[in-house]
Amino acid sequence: MKQSTIEKRFEEYLRSHSLKLTAQRRRIFERTFATHEHFTAERLFEWLRADDGPAVSRATVYRTLGLLEQGGFIESLDTGQGEQLYEHILGHHHHDHMICVECGRIEEFHDERIEELQRVAAKKKGFRIQSHVHRLMGLCRGCARQRRRKLRRPPS
């Protein structure tokens, strides 16, 4: 999906809530959709401060991220590390996340078998799924390897 199409949808969403697409909101929108990485609100604020353009306050960043999330343009991810991470979702296929509790690395994955099991479980309970978040917390390959090395070292 083209960014211009998404931006028009965002503008319509704002209008439906009696809000305008201000220069600051446009900058936040554009920077959010310019990255394919997960980011925090603070990281987004830093990117905006480093770039040229109209000044954007920290509060405007947080409020606009809230609007983008409420409108279904982005999703937040709770990594269990105390900060929400964000990613844009329009034009991307659904995926889930594996999060390393040691280094914070995030691996995205999709497994249709898991999706089907969720649909079957919901159907059995008469539940209608609107969305879901599936995150696996653990150790990435590198951190697991480091931990094994530490455990094998003889005490000094």
Residue frames as a rotation matrix with the C-alpha (Angstrom) as fourth column:
MET 1
0.587 0.810 0.000 0.00
0.810 -0.587 0.000 0.00
0.000 0.000 -1.000 0.00
LYS 2
-0.077 -0.613 0.787 1.36
0.561 -0.679 -0.473 3.41
0.824 0.405 0.396 -0.96
GLN 3
-0.658 -0.248 -0.711 2.35
0.745 -0.356 -0.565 5.81
-0.113 -0.901 0.419 1.80
SER 4
-0.935 0.341 0.100 0.23
-0.301 -0.910 0.285 8.53
0.188 0.236 0.953 0.18
THR 5
-0.135 0.914 -0.384 -2.84
-0.076 0.377 0.923 6.26
0.988 0.154 0.018 0.42
ILE 6
-0.099 0.023 -0.995 -2.10
0.904 0.419 -0.081 5.54
0.415 -0.907 -0.062 4.07
GLU 7
-0.920 -0.285 -0.270 -1.58
0.373 -0.848 -0.376 9.25
-0.121 -0.446 0.887 4.74
LYS 8
-0.626 0.765 0.149 -4.99
-0.429 -0.498 0.754 10.04
0.651 0.408 0.640 3.17
ARG 9
0.121 0.653 -0.748 -6.57
0.398 0.658 0.639 7.40
0.909 -0.375 -0.180 5.42
PHE 10
-0.446 -0.362 -0.818 -4.86
0.893 -0.119 -0.434 8.96
0.060 -0.924 0.377 8.44
GLU 11
-0.988 0.108 0.112 -6.11
-0.101 -0.992 0.074 12.40
0.119 0.061 0.991 7.44
GLU 12
-0.204 0.967 -0.151 -9.66
-0.275 0.092 0.957 10.99
0.939 0.237 0.248 7.13
TYR 13
0.007 0.140 -0.990 -9.29
0.791 0.605 0.091 9.31
0.611 -0.784 -0.106 10.51
LEU 14
-0.822 -0.376 -0.429 -8.23
0.562 -0.660 -0.498 12.59
-0.096 -0.650 0.754 12.09
ARG 15
-0.796 0.571 0.203 -11.12
-0.396 -0.744 0.539 14.49
0.458 0.348 0.818 10.46
SER 16
0.004 0.838 -0.546 -13.58
0.131 0.541 0.831 11.89
0.991 -0.075 -0.108 11.77
HIS 17
0.110 -0.052 -0.993 -12.29
0.982 0.162 0.100 12.80
0.156 -0.985 0.069 15.25
SER 18
0.928 0.337 0.157 -12.46
0.336 -0.941 0.034 16.56
0.160 0.021 -0.987 14.56
LEU 19
0.364 -0.890 -0.274 -8.67
0.187 -0.219 0.958 16.82
-0.912 -0.400 0.087 14.29
LYS 20
0.891 -0.126 -0.436 -6.38
-0.447 -0.416 -0.792 18.18
-0.081 0.901 -0.427 11.58
LEU 21
0.615 -0.775 0.147 -3.26
0.789 0.606 -0.106 16.79
-0.007 0.181 0.983 9.95
THR 22
0.897 -0.341 -0.282 -0.89
-0.237 -0.909 0.343 19.45
-0.373 -0.241 -0.896 11.25
ALA 23
0.487 -0.811 -0.323 2.68
-0.621 -0.061 -0.782 19.86
0.614 0.582 -0.533 10.04
GLN 24
-0.325 -0.611 0.721 3.88
-0.942 0.276 -0.191 18.19
-0.082 -0.742 -0.666 13.26
ARG 25
0.316 0.513 0.798 1.53
-0.411 0.832 -0.372 15.20
-0.855 -0.211 0.474 12.88
ARG 26
0.947 -0.005 -0.322 2.57
-0.309 0.261 -0.914 14.86
0.089 0.965 0.246 9.24
ARG 27
0.049 -0.999 -0.021 6.27
-0.864 -0.032 -0.502 14.76
0.500 0.043 -0.865 10.26
ILE 28
-0.303 -0.103 0.948 5.54
-0.767 0.617 -0.178 12.09
-0.566 -0.781 -0.265 12.87
PHE 29
0.707 0.636 0.309 3.49
-0.280 0.653 -0.704 10.09
-0.649 0.411 0.640 10.36
GLU 30
0.791 -0.414 -0.451 6.18
-0.482 0.034 -0.876 10.33
0.378 0.910 -0.172 7.66
ARG 31
-0.231 -0.938 0.256 9.03
-0.922 0.128 -0.364 9.36
0.309 -0.321 -0.895 10.00
THR 32
-0.019 0.327 0.945 7.00
-0.642 0.721 -0.262 6.48
-0.767 -0.611 0.196 11.43
PHE 33
0.834 0.441 0.332 6.38
-0.036 0.644 -0.764 5.06
-0.551 0.626 0.553 7.96
ALA 34
0.606 -0.695 -0.387 9.94
-0.717 -0.266 -0.644 5.75
0.345 0.668 -0.660 6.78
THR 35
-0.455 -0.798 0.396 11.40
-0.891 0.414 -0.190 3.05
-0.012 -0.439 -0.898 9.04
HIS 36
0.309 0.503 -0.807 10.98
-0.456 0.823 0.338 -0.70
0.834 0.264 0.484 9.00
GLU 37
-0.653 -0.563 -0.506 12.40
0.216 0.502 -0.838 -1.19
0.726 -0.656 -0.206 12.48
HIS 38
0.430 0.699 -0.572 10.70
0.786 0.022 0.618 -1.28
0.444 -0.715 -0.540 15.85
PHE 39
-0.554 -0.606 0.570 11.09
0.271 -0.779 -0.565 2.01
0.787 -0.158 0.596 17.70
THR 40
-0.290 0.419 -0.861 10.16
0.930 -0.090 -0.357 3.69
-0.227 -0.904 -0.363 20.96
ALA 41
0.785 0.587 0.200 8.41
0.608 -0.791 -0.065 7.04
0.120 0.172 -0.978 21.24
GLU 42
0.623 -0.623 -0.473 11.65
-0.021 -0.618 0.786 8.48
-0.782 -0.480 -0.398 22.61
ARG 43
-0.375 -0.762 0.528 13.63
0.546 0.279 0.790 7.17
-0.749 0.585 0.311 19.64
LEU 44
0.139 0.532 0.835 11.09
0.975 -0.221 -0.021 8.71
0.173 0.817 -0.550 17.26
PHE 45
0.933 0.183 -0.310 11.39
0.277 -0.915 0.294 12.00
-0.230 -0.361 -0.904 19.15
GLU 46
0.122 -0.974 -0.192 15.20
0.094 -0.181 0.979 11.86
-0.988 -0.137 0.070 18.74
TRP 47
-0.357 -0.207 0.911 14.88
0.876 0.264 0.404 11.19
-0.324 0.942 0.086 14.99
LEU 48
0.549 0.685 0.479 12.55
0.799 -0.599 -0.060 14.15
0.246 0.416 -0.876 14.59
ARG 49
0.805 -0.316 -0.502 14.86
0.076 -0.784 0.616 16.46
-0.588 -0.534 -0.607 16.56
ALA 50
-0.187 -0.966 0.177 17.80
0.275 0.122 0.954 15.44
-0.943 0.227 0.243 14.34
ASP 51
-0.294 0.167 0.941 15.88
0.954 0.117 0.278 16.06
-0.063 0.979 -0.193 11.09
ASP 52
-0.998 0.039 -0.057 14.94
-0.047 -0.985 0.165 19.38
-0.050 0.167 0.985 9.53
GLY 53
-0.377 0.923 0.073 11.34
0.469 0.122 0.875 20.47
0.799 0.365 -0.479 9.73
PRO 54
0.204 0.554 0.807 8.80
-0.470 -0.668 0.577 21.99
0.859 -0.497 0.124 12.07
ALA 55
-0.782 -0.479 0.399 9.60
-0.546 0.219 -0.809 21.48
0.300 -0.850 -0.433 15.76
VAL 56
0.200 0.803 -0.561 7.68
-0.173 0.593 0.786 18.64
0.964 -0.060 0.258 17.38
SER 57
-0.070 -0.178 0.982 7.20
-0.976 -0.189 -0.104 18.32
0.204 -0.966 -0.161 21.12
ARG 58
-0.956 -0.288 -0.046 7.60
-0.259 0.911 -0.321 15.07
0.135 -0.295 -0.946 23.01
ALA 59
-0.491 0.846 0.208 3.92
-0.166 0.144 -0.976 15.30
-0.855 -0.513 0.070 24.05
THR 60
0.246 0.569 -0.784 2.84
-0.889 -0.191 -0.417 15.61
-0.387 0.800 0.459 20.40
VAL 61
-0.554 -0.499 -0.666 4.88
-0.703 0.710 0.052 12.51
0.447 0.497 -0.744 19.54
TYR 62
-0.965 0.185 0.184 3.15
0.016 0.748 -0.664 10.48
-0.260 -0.638 -0.725 22.27
ARG 63
-0.160 0.975 -0.154 -0.33
-0.336 -0.200 -0.920 11.80
-0.928 -0.096 0.360 21.40
THR 64
0.132 0.186 -0.974 0.14
-0.987 -0.067 -0.147 11.20
-0.092 0.980 0.175 17.68
LEU 65
-0.839 -0.412 -0.356 1.44
-0.431 0.902 -0.026 7.67
0.332 0.131 -0.934 18.24
GLY 66
-0.714 0.650 0.259 -1.72
0.025 0.394 -0.919 7.08
-0.699 -0.650 -0.298 20.26
LEU 67
0.181 0.789 -0.587 -3.86
-0.669 -0.339 -0.661 8.32
-0.721 0.513 0.466 17.37
LEU 68
-0.224 -0.356 -0.907 -1.94
-0.933 0.349 0.094 6.16
0.283 0.867 -0.410 14.88
GLU 69
-0.989 -0.146 0.009 -2.42
-0.140 0.926 -0.350 3.13
0.043 -0.347 -0.937 17.09
GLN 70
-0.408 0.909 0.083 -6.11
-0.114 0.040 -0.993 3.77
-0.906 -0.415 0.087 17.76
GLY 71
0.280 0.513 -0.811 -6.66
-0.823 -0.307 -0.478 4.16
-0.494 0.802 0.337 14.02
GLY 72
0.732 0.006 0.681 -4.95
0.121 0.983 -0.139 0.84
-0.671 0.184 0.719 13.23
PHE 73
0.860 -0.468 -0.202 -1.98
-0.387 -0.342 -0.856 2.37
0.332 0.815 -0.475 11.40
ILE 74
-0.303 -0.952 -0.038 0.65
-0.598 0.221 -0.770 1.14
0.742 -0.211 -0.637 13.86
GLU 75
0.738 0.418 -0.530 0.85
0.162 0.653 0.740 -1.44
0.656 -0.631 0.414 16.63
SER 76
0.209 -0.673 0.709 2.65
-0.928 -0.366 -0.074 -1.29
0.309 -0.642 -0.701 19.92
LEU 77
0.403 -0.217 -0.889 4.64
0.128 0.975 -0.180 -4.15
0.906 -0.041 0.421 21.34
ASP 78
0.699 -0.175 0.693 5.27
-0.713 -0.248 0.656 -4.62
0.057 -0.953 -0.299 25.04
THR 79
0.198 -0.736 -0.647 8.68
-0.306 0.581 -0.754 -6.25
0.931 0.348 -0.110 25.31
GLY 80
0.787 0.117 -0.606 8.53
0.496 0.464 0.734 -6.53
0.367 -0.878 0.307 29.09
GLN 81
-0.232 -0.965 -0.119 11.47
0.923 -0.180 -0.340 -4.08
0.306 -0.189 0.933 29.32
GLY 82
-0.221 0.216 -0.951 9.39
0.694 -0.650 -0.309 -1.09
-0.685 -0.729 -0.006 30.41
GLU 83
-0.536 0.041 -0.843 8.99
-0.455 -0.856 0.247 0.66
-0.711 0.516 0.478 27.05
GLN 84
0.542 0.727 0.421 6.48
0.144 0.413 -0.899 0.21
-0.828 0.548 0.120 24.28
LEU 85
-0.749 -0.663 0.003 7.91
0.078 -0.083 0.994 -0.41
-0.658 0.744 0.113 20.83
TYR 86
0.338 0.864 -0.374 6.00
-0.318 -0.270 -0.909 0.62
-0.886 0.426 0.184 17.72
GLU 87
-0.818 -0.486 0.307 5.89
0.180 0.292 0.939 -0.55
-0.546 0.824 -0.151 14.14
HIS 88
-0.288 0.748 -0.598 3.70
-0.880 -0.453 -0.143 0.39
-0.378 0.485 0.789 11.22
ILE 89
-0.495 0.177 0.851 1.41
0.002 0.979 -0.203 -2.40
-0.869 -0.098 -0.485 10.06
LEU 90
0.620 0.750 -0.232 -0.51
-0.245 -0.096 -0.965 -1.23
-0.746 0.655 0.124 7.00
GLY 91
0.619 -0.358 -0.699 0.81
-0.743 0.023 -0.669 -2.97
0.256 0.933 -0.252 3.93
HIS 92
-0.588 -0.808 0.029 2.50
-0.759 0.539 -0.365 -5.67
0.280 -0.237 -0.930 6.01
HIS 93
0.079 0.566 -0.821 1.36
-0.091 0.824 0.559 -9.19
0.993 0.030 0.116 6.69
HIS 94
0.794 0.263 0.548 0.48
-0.563 -0.021 0.826 -10.17
0.228 -0.965 0.131 10.24
HIS 95
0.015 -0.797 -0.604 3.41
0.048 0.604 -0.796 -11.53
0.999 -0.017 0.048 12.21
ASP 96
0.962 0.196 -0.192 4.33
0.176 0.095 0.980 -12.41
0.210 -0.976 0.057 15.76
HIS 97
0.408 -0.824 0.392 7.46
-0.627 -0.565 -0.536 -11.71
0.664 -0.027 -0.748 17.78
MET 98
0.601 -0.429 -0.675 10.23
0.714 0.667 0.212 -13.53
0.359 -0.609 0.707 19.64
ILE 99
0.679 -0.306 0.667 11.90
-0.378 -0.925 -0.040 -11.17
0.629 -0.225 -0.744 22.11
CYS 100
-0.020 -0.777 -0.629 15.25
0.558 0.513 -0.652 -11.82
0.830 -0.364 0.423 23.76
VAL 101
0.899 0.415 -0.142 15.02
0.319 -0.396 0.861 -10.93
0.301 -0.819 -0.488 27.43
GLU 102
0.285 -0.889 -0.358 18.80
0.819 0.031 0.574 -10.50
-0.499 -0.457 0.737 27.58
CYS 103
-0.722 -0.691 -0.018 19.70
0.547 -0.586 0.598 -8.18
-0.424 0.422 0.802 24.67
GLY 104
-0.151 0.767 -0.623 16.24
-0.157 -0.641 -0.751 -7.05
-0.976 -0.016 0.218 23.50
ARG 105
-0.931 -0.216 -0.295 16.63
-0.322 0.106 0.941 -8.47
-0.172 0.971 -0.168 19.99
ILE 106
0.046 0.991 0.123 13.29
-0.486 0.129 -0.864 -8.97
-0.873 -0.020 0.488 18.23
GLU 107
-0.972 -0.224 0.078 12.70
-0.059 0.550 0.833 -11.69
-0.229 0.805 -0.547 15.66
GLU 108
-0.115 0.960 -0.257 9.50
-0.901 -0.209 -0.379 -11.55
-0.418 0.188 0.889 13.64
PHE 109
-0.981 -0.148 0.128 7.86
-0.083 0.907 0.414 -14.78
-0.178 0.395 -0.901 12.55
HIS 110
-0.041 0.984 -0.176 4.66
-0.990 -0.064 -0.124 -16.12
-0.133 0.169 0.977 11.08
ASP 111
-0.983 -0.172 0.067 3.44
-0.164 0.981 0.107 -19.69
-0.084 0.094 -0.992 11.36
GLU 112
-0.394 0.890 -0.228 0.12
-0.700 -0.130 0.702 -20.57
0.596 0.436 0.675 9.78
ARG 113
-0.301 0.267 -0.916 -0.20
0.414 0.901 0.127 -23.62
0.859 -0.341 -0.382 12.08
ILE 114
-0.838 -0.020 -0.545 -0.28
0.522 -0.321 -0.790 -21.33
-0.159 -0.947 0.279 15.13
GLU 115
-0.812 0.560 -0.164 -2.80
-0.582 -0.796 0.165 -19.05
-0.038 0.229 0.973 13.42
GLU 116
-0.275 0.724 -0.632 -5.04
-0.345 0.539 0.768 -22.03
0.897 0.429 0.101 12.64
LEU 117
-0.511 0.042 -0.858 -4.83
0.698 0.604 -0.386 -23.35
0.502 -0.796 -0.338 16.21
GLN 118
-0.937 0.166 -0.308 -5.95
0.070 -0.774 -0.629 -19.93
-0.343 -0.611 0.714 17.46
ARG 119
-0.575 0.760 -0.304 -8.88
-0.747 -0.335 0.574 -19.87
0.335 0.557 0.760 15.02
VAL 120
-0.257 0.449 -0.856 -9.95
0.119 0.893 0.433 -23.38
0.959 0.009 -0.284 16.08
ALA 121
-0.722 -0.059 -0.689 -9.68
0.682 0.105 -0.724 -22.56
0.115 -0.993 -0.035 19.80
ALA 122
-0.893 0.403 -0.201 -11.74
-0.343 -0.897 -0.278 -19.39
-0.293 -0.180 0.939 19.31
LYS 123
-0.435 0.755 -0.491 -14.37
-0.604 0.160 0.781 -21.20
0.668 0.636 0.386 17.26
LYS 124
-0.441 0.216 -0.871 -14.77
0.497 0.867 -0.036 -23.87
0.747 -0.449 -0.490 19.96
LYS 125
-0.681 0.122 -0.722 -15.46
0.660 -0.325 -0.677 -21.14
-0.317 -0.938 0.142 22.51
GLY 126
0.356 0.846 0.397 -17.72
0.934 -0.336 -0.120 -19.15
0.031 0.413 -0.910 20.19
PHE 127
0.232 -0.411 -0.882 -15.19
0.338 -0.816 0.469 -16.33
-0.912 -0.406 -0.050 20.30
ARG 128
0.826 0.049 0.562 -14.73
0.555 -0.252 -0.793 -13.94
0.103 0.967 -0.235 17.39
ILE 129
-0.019 -0.937 -0.349 -11.09
0.830 -0.209 0.517 -12.84
-0.558 -0.280 0.781 17.08
GLN 130
0.969 0.242 -0.056 -10.56
0.180 -0.840 -0.512 -9.22
-0.171 0.486 -0.857 16.08
SER 131
0.426 -0.905 0.002 -6.83
-0.538 -0.255 -0.804 -9.14
0.728 0.341 -0.595 16.63
HIS 132
0.963 -0.176 -0.203 -4.17
0.269 0.590 0.761 -10.82
-0.014 -0.788 0.616 18.70
VAL 133
0.393 -0.906 0.156 -0.65
-0.848 -0.423 -0.320 -10.36
0.356 -0.006 -0.934 19.96
HIS 134
0.974 -0.186 -0.128 1.61
0.215 0.940 0.265 -13.37
0.071 -0.285 0.956 20.23
ARG 135
0.403 -0.892 0.207 5.05
-0.736 -0.450 -0.506 -12.85
0.544 0.052 -0.837 21.72
LEU 136
0.784 -0.304 -0.541 7.58
0.456 0.874 0.169 -15.40
0.422 -0.379 0.824 22.84
MET 137
0.674 -0.577 0.461 10.03
-0.716 -0.664 0.217 -14.29
0.181 -0.476 -0.861 25.52
GLY 138
0.900 -0.426 0.095 13.36
0.376 0.866 0.329 -16.06
-0.222 -0.260 0.940 25.84
LEU 139
0.159 -0.933 -0.324 16.99
-0.160 -0.348 0.924 -15.98
-0.974 -0.095 -0.205 24.77
CYS 140
0.776 -0.010 -0.631 18.17
-0.630 -0.073 -0.773 -15.40
-0.038 0.997 -0.063 21.22
ARG 141
0.853 -0.466 -0.237 20.79
0.339 0.837 -0.429 -17.76
0.398 0.286 0.872 19.80
GLY 142
0.027 -0.917 0.398 23.70
0.038 -0.397 -0.917 -15.41
0.999 0.040 0.024 20.66
CYS 143
-0.016 0.016 1.000 22.62
-0.905 -0.426 -0.008 -14.80
0.426 -0.905 0.021 24.26
ALA 144
0.920 0.345 0.189 21.89
-0.391 0.849 0.356 -18.50
-0.037 -0.401 0.915 24.82
ARG 145
0.594 -0.777 -0.209 25.38
0.402 0.512 -0.760 -19.33
0.697 0.367 0.616 23.52
GLN 146
-0.197 -0.672 0.714 26.99
-0.369 -0.624 -0.689 -16.73
0.908 -0.399 -0.125 25.84
ARG 147
0.385 0.418 0.823 25.05
-0.913 0.043 0.405 -18.06
0.133 -0.908 0.398 28.81
ARG 148
0.984 -0.052 -0.171 26.20
0.055 0.998 0.010 -21.64
0.171 -0.019 0.985 28.08
ARG 149
0.189 -0.979 0.076 29.82
0.258 -0.025 -0.966 -20.44
0.948 0.203 0.247 27.88
LYS 150
-0.133 -0.198 0.971 29.53
-0.758 -0.611 -0.229 -18.69
0.638 -0.767 -0.069 31.25
LEU 151
0.724 0.497 0.478 28.07
-0.689 0.550 0.472 -21.82
-0.028 -0.671 0.741 32.84
ARG 152
0.871 -0.418 -0.257 30.95
0.302 0.869 -0.391 -23.98
0.387 0.262 0.884 31.52
ARG 153
0.107 -0.875 0.473 33.70
-0.293 -0.482 -0.826 -21.69
0.950 -0.050 -0.308 32.87
PRO 154
0.055 -0.165 -0.985 35.31
0.824 0.564 -0.048 -22.97
0.564 -0.809 0.167 36.07
PRO 155
0.952 0.307 -0.016 34.99
0.254 -0.756 0.604 -20.58
0.173 -0.579 -0.797 39.04
SER 156
0.259 -0.897 0.357 38.05
-0.079 -0.389 -0.918 -18.41
0.963 0.210 -0.172 39.69
